[in-house]
């Protein structure tokens, strides 16, 4: 495969990310037809992944900056992790106030810094939460904590 002009590296992404390039998004059949015709470039050796910059160049769009894209992805992952830690803190605050966590993969292990963040959230909110009366008000307070973190 020839080297991609204007791109030092490429990004392997799932189908959903490639579909964002099109308006309206293609259906499954059209998507796979475009893959077979070479309009969308498969990532070799990675089943279900496609090359973002190579695909953008094939459809005459400028490539994305790989470093900026990866930085945005890591910032989004950090925000998701912060939200999950908030859910853990709320569950620890009152286990009756179970809020369904969003479908975000959680890390296999919590670092010491993660535990410290949860403890900090608890230290800040536990005294105020103790003064809140009524289950509905407590649920609203917990929702407020999660909204502030999200």
Secondary structure, 3 states (H helix, E strand, C coil): CCCCCCCCCCCEECHHHHHCCCCCCCCHHHHHHHHHHCCCCECCCCCCCEEHHHHHHHCCCCCCCHHHHHHHHHHHHHHHHHHHHHHHHHHHHCCCCCCCCCCCCCCCCCCHHHHHHHHHHHHHHHHHHHHCCCHHHHHHHHHHHHHHHC
